[in-house]
Amino acid sequence: MNNRKIELEYIFKTTPKVLFNRLSTPGGLAEWFANDVNLKGKVITFIWDNSEQKAEILQKKDLKYIRFRWLDDEEDYFEFRLKQDELTGDLALIITDFADEGEQEDAIELWNCQIADLKHAIGL
């Protein structure tokens, strides 16, 4: 597999608690990331129209980051990390993901759409 790492940063005008809830709970993720989300132990199932995909929660630190690994992909992961600017108070969401070579632009566009849904769900 020849995947390339992608890091994206988005600024949110909200609190870490509000944003982290949308990134780390089944109810929060179902508001913007998938049609439905179920959690059993450390395995989270994302359900879209006629498909589902399972991921394992690899690491999590409340209000800081959560890292998932798709169960059908041993190498790659995706991660949501929060970083608050001490001077401005701005809250950044940093997304780390991987895409096949030549598909990075599509992956970035998909994340841009997903983040627009997330901001809408939060009321921004």
C-alpha positions in Angstrom: 0.0 0.0 0.0 1.3 3.4 -0.9 -0.7 5.7 1.3 0.2 9.3 2.0 -0.4 11.0 5.3 -2.7 14.0 5.3 -3.0 16.5 8.1 -5.8 19.1 8.0 -6.5 21.9 10.5 -9.9 23.5 11.1 -10.7 26.4 13.5 -13.8 26.2 15.7 -15.4 28.8 17.9 -16.6 26.5 20.6 -15.3 24.8 23.7 -13.1 21.6 23.8 -15.9 19.8 25.6 -18.5 20.5 23.0 -16.2 19.6 20.1 -14.7 16.5 21.7 -18.1 15.1 22.4 -18.9 15.3 18.6 -15.6 13.5 17.8 -15.6 10.7 20.4 -19.2 9.5 21.2 -21.5 7.5 19.0 -24.2 10.2 19.3 -21.8 13.0 18.4 -20.3 11.1 15.4 -23.8 10.3 14.1 -24.6 14.0 13.9 -22.0 14.6 11.2 -19.7 11.6 10.3 -22.1 8.7 9.6 -25.8 8.0 9.5 -25.6 5.9 12.6 -22.7 4.9 15.0 -22.6 2.0 17.5 -19.9 1.3 20.1 -19.2 -2.1 21.6 -16.1 -2.1 23.8 -13.4 -0.5 21.8 -15.0 -1.3 18.4 -17.0 1.4 16.8 -19.3 0.7 13.8 -20.0 3.5 11.4 -23.1 3.0 9.3 -23.8 4.8 6.0 -26.8 4.2 3.8 -26.1 0.7 2.6 -22.7 0.0 4.1 -20.9 -0.2 7.4 -17.3 -0.1 8.5 -15.8 -1.0 11.8 -12.9 0.8 13.5 -11.0 0.2 16.7 -10.4 3.0 19.2 -6.6 2.8 19.5 -6.0 5.8 21.9 -8.0 8.4 23.6 -7.3 11.2 26.0 -10.4 13.2 26.9 -10.6 16.7 25.5 -7.3 16.1 23.6 -7.4 13.4 21.0 -8.9 10.2 19.8 -7.3 7.8 17.3 -9.2 5.1 15.3 -7.9 2.3 13.0 -10.2 0.7 10.4 -10.4 -3.0 11.2 -9.8 -3.9 7.5 -6.6 -1.8 7.4 -3.7 -2.8 9.7 -1.4 0.1 8.8 -3.4 3.3 8.7 -5.4 5.2 11.2 -7.3 8.5 11.5 -7.1 10.8 14.4 -8.9 13.9 15.7 -6.7 16.1 17.9 -7.7 19.3 19.6 -5.3 22.2 20.2 -6.2 25.5 21.8 -4.2 28.6 21.2 -3.3 30.1 24.5 -3.3 33.7 23.2 -6.4 33.8 21.1 -8.4 31.0 22.6 -9.1 29.6 19.2 -9.7 25.9 19.1 -8.1 23.9 16.3 -9.2 20.5 15.2 -6.3 18.7 13.6 -7.2 15.6 11.5 -4.6 13.1 10.5 -5.7 10.6 7.8 -4.1 8.6 5.0 -5.1 8.4 1.3 -3.8 6.4 -1.6 -1.4 8.2 -3.8 -3.4 10.3 -6.3 -6.5 10.3 -4.1 -5.3 12.9 -1.5 -7.4 15.8 -3.1 -10.5 13.7 -3.0 -9.8 12.8 0.7 -9.3 16.5 1.6 -12.5 17.5 -0.2 -14.4 14.8 1.7 -13.0 16.0 5.0 -13.9 19.6 4.1 -17.5 18.5 3.5 -17.6 16.5 6.7 -16.3 19.4 8.7 -18.9 21.7 7.2 -21.5 19.2 8.5 -19.8 19.1 11.9 -19.8 22.9 12.2 -23.5 22.9 11.2 -24.2 20.3 13.9 -22.5 22.4 16.5 -24.4 25.5 15.3 -21.5 27.4 13.8 
